[in-house]
Structures are given as C-alpha cells and as structure tokens.
Amino acid sequence: MQRIMVSLCSVLLLLTIALVSTAQKRKAPAAGALGPPTTALEVITADSVMSHIKTLSSDEFEGRAPATHGEELSINYIADQFKKIGLEPGNTDGTYFQKVPVAGITTKQDAELKVKVGSKEMKLKYKDDFVARTVRLIERGGFDSDMVFVGYGVVAPEYGWDDYKGVDVRGKVLLMLVNDPPVRDPKHPSQLDNKMFKGKAMTYYGRWTYKYEIAAEKGAAGVLIIHEWDDKTNSGPAAYPWAVARGMMVVENFDLIAKDNNMSRVNVEGWITEPKTREIMQAAGFSFDELKKQAVRRDFKPVALGAHAKLEIEQKIRRINSTNVVGKIEGSDPKLKDQYVIYTAHWDGYGIGLPDAKGDKIYNGALDNASGCAGLIEVARAFKASPKPPRRSILFVSVTAEEKGLIGSKYYAENPIYPLNKTVAEINMDGLNQYGRTKDVTVVGLGNSTLDDVLMQAAAEQERVLRADAEPEKGFYYRSDHFNFAKEGVPALDPGAGIDYIGKPAGWGMKKRDEYTVHDYHKPSDEIKPDWDLSGAVEDLRLFMTVGYRVANSDKYPEWKPGAEFKAKRDEMMRKAGK
Ligand SMILES: [Zn+2]
C-alpha cells in the first residue's frame, strides 16, 4: 500500500484541494441514481469490520506472505466468508480461487557492460554504472547490439506524440530518458505545457514499467533507462537516487509467469547512470544535453549512436504458486448480468521477517491490508443484504502479491475470468481509515474517469468532499492494484481515507498518518491499536458500496475522461466489441 505515503506528503505540503463547493454538498441524490437501501448499508458496522481485521492480522496468520501457511489460512478465511455471505464461487471452474503462477528472479551481480565506440572500449560495472535483469524465465540473458537513443521512448496517440517515427529498432539496445517529455508551454517557456502529458503530473508514459513495455512491443534487444538525478539538490527526473534504482535490481524480484514464460517481454531491462551515458554519447560524438533538447520536441527522431553494447547476465529462477480469491453476485437484469463491477483488496502482506526492537517478527499488516480485505467482505455482505441484486453482476477479488509488485491484480487483468470489455468498473481498497469520521475522501488520480463523478455525488450525500492526491508528479495512481485494470482499459477508482477529521484540529489527521508511516508502515507493528475508531471506515465502505451499486444499476458504462492515457485502449476494446 502506498496511499499512506501520498497522504503523508499531502500533509507536509499542506496542499489541499476541496473539489466540491458547500453549495453542491447538500444536493439531493440525482433522479435515477438511487443508492442501496439503508438496511443494506447498515449491515456494515465497526464491529463486523474489526472482526475480520482481528482474524487476518492475528499472529496465527503469520503476516500472510504468498506461498506460505499464512496464505493458506488467509485465502481459506476469505473464501469461507464469501461462502457464508452467500456469494457464488467467482471462478468458472466452480471454485472461489484463481491460481496465480509467480516467479522469483535473482540476478547475479557481477556482469559487465561493454560498450564499443570506434576503437574505444568502455567497461561499465554492475551496480556502480548500470543494473540490468531479464524477466524472461531464462537463466542466461543479454545482448550484443547497436545502441539507439530514442528520447523518452513514448508513443502517445492522445498527444500526437511518437518518439519512434517508424524507425525500426528491432534487435537494438535502446537508451531512454525517464519520466514524461517535459514539454514547455509555448507562451510561457518557464512553465510546463499543461496540455501535454498532464503538465506537472506524471502520466503512465513516464513510468519505467511503460518504457520496458514499449521496448518489448518494438522488438528491442534491451532498454537502459538513463538515471538522471542531482545528488546536491536531491531531485531529478528519476524521482529517486541511484541507490534506489540499483536497490530494485539487487534483490529477488517477483513477476508473473505468463504462458510464454515471459518471452514476449523485453530481453533486458536496466538502468544506466547519467555520467556513463554522457561518456558514451561523447565518445560517439554526441552531446547528452543537445540530444535531451531534441527529445522534448514532437519532431524528435531516434538517433543511432554508432555505439555497440554487449552484456551477459545470469540469474536464478524460483517458481511459486499463489492465489486470488474470487466471489460473485449475479446481476438481476438478464440483459446486463454478463457485465461486471469489480471490487479488489490485496490479502498478502510481508509475512515473517526481521524482528523489531521488541523482538516481534510477524508483519501483521492490520491496516495494510487486513483492513481492505475486511472492507471487501463487508461490502459483499451489504450487497447480499439488498432485497435484490443490482442489474449488473458484482465480482469481489482479493488479490495476492501486491507487495511484490501488484502481481495478483496483474494476473487477473491479463487473464480475466469475465471479459474486460464487459467489466464496467473497478474499485480498489488498500488500507481503511482507522481514526474516525472525516469530512473528505482522498482519490488518487482524481479526474481520470466518470467514476469520480459518481463518487463525488455519493460523497456529497454524506456531506463530504473529494480530495485530490497532492503529488500527482509522483505517479501514485500507477502503484496499486486498480492500476492493472486501468492499464488494460477498465475505468478504475482508487479511493481512500480522508485527512480532515470531524472534531479534530486541522493537521491532526496528517499527524496520525505521519505516525503510522514512520512507526508501523510495512513493519511488525502494523497491528490493531487501542485508539482505532472504525466509524470513518464504515462510512467510507458505505460510500464505496453506493458507488458500485449505482454503477451496476446504470444504463451507461463509466468512461475515461479525455486525456486519460487509458482511454485509447478502452475505446479500441469497445470498438472491437461492437459497442
Ligand atoms: Zn497495501
């Protein structure tokens, strides 16, 4: 769960954006948009939520690491609850389970990257100058290829942007800049152009995962993302120091096992330091700064560097099996029941790890994310307590391995049990509010889709407002389970706890979150605390249920708003489906 970090930063920056005016706040429900009956909403109580958190975060569940005894207990508990509530098995094989094959990949740290420019040969050192791995399930990988600088490596139809311009980069090693192209406002060159790549906010084109994916699509032999970071100012396009980029590659990494053993993924994924990039470019007769200037222009074309790179990497592969838990409520309208609204909450945690000062080594993950799972079960129970199911079907998916890289949700989104073109929306729960009622609800990626409008209306009926993520440049929308649905085109919502607590002074909510982040986040002490007050969580869950209920009863499909980077994918999917 990374939402806590976002909120912490919102705290620090004191950047709050209340998007609903007081006038709108008291608006009556829109006609035809009736929420679930009160009797159903009232099924969700603080006690019922707490009872699930207690069980899932108990020491007996061993911190819920994938492929452990803790997994067995967790998935069986959730499946038993689904059954008890009366959910149907969500998988078409008649079970509540979807198997998720996972690979653990450990790359050997002694590889050398040899770059030859004319008669000059440079030897780059693993960890100091570059890091690289392959997510293909092979024990040896690498390349022996020419290097091409492709600018930001972006193909973004909604901005009329294509860094490749039809140049064939198959079999090449691509050098790519990190982040979105920082296009300047033509009228105010000191500022970013808000019409391009959402201005200061990060779009998916800026994430390193995108860079690797587009390289695979283009058939490249490898990608080295240029790590631009200024240690003096502690800032830069990479968003974190070299040690962090390096750190991601020097541990066991986890990934899905696709049917093709990940052979369609790019052969080598890596990072290279900026000083080494400058050296290579200079030796090849180019200036890094000059090429960077060209790369922020729409008319940029790939530049063959006249440099040749050779790399061999070795790695160990471990195959493990994990599980998503899936329960279903069939819709009541024969014409719409083959369409789905999906709720997700990851069940996995950090398991048993290094002991803390008190000698506790069980990472109970009470807030992250026993609480989200409790929410998932309780929202399901409230749906079942409605006199009649909504017109569309509802799927409740508790996904695995979020903490290992959003793996369970990725598996579902890439291997959906029900077609994605009939999956109308996804709502994610990762960490519930544990400090009481709030006047606001935080939405990471606010403004992306029409789901926000449904949420805003329902929140207004609770006399609450929506609050945007204060640091959109950090790309938090791309860092939790809802994102894997978004990426495949499904409108996805990531709502979370507010920070403006009723009856508490300004800044109190921020302080509490700050405390959680420093003391308990991803630590053995993420446990139920005596001061927990789940009244706010209950209100949030009733709100999330209302949103799903209305979407499931509406005649319309929710949609991405213009400018959202997943819109083209959805439009294409719906066009193919003939809608
Ligand atoms: Zn989480």
Boltz pocket constraint, residues with backbone or C-beta under 6 A from the ligand:
constraints:
  - pocket:
      binder: B
      contacts: [[A, 1], [A, 2], [A, 346], [A, 368], [A, 369], [A, 402], [A, 430], [A, 431]]
      max_distance: 6.0
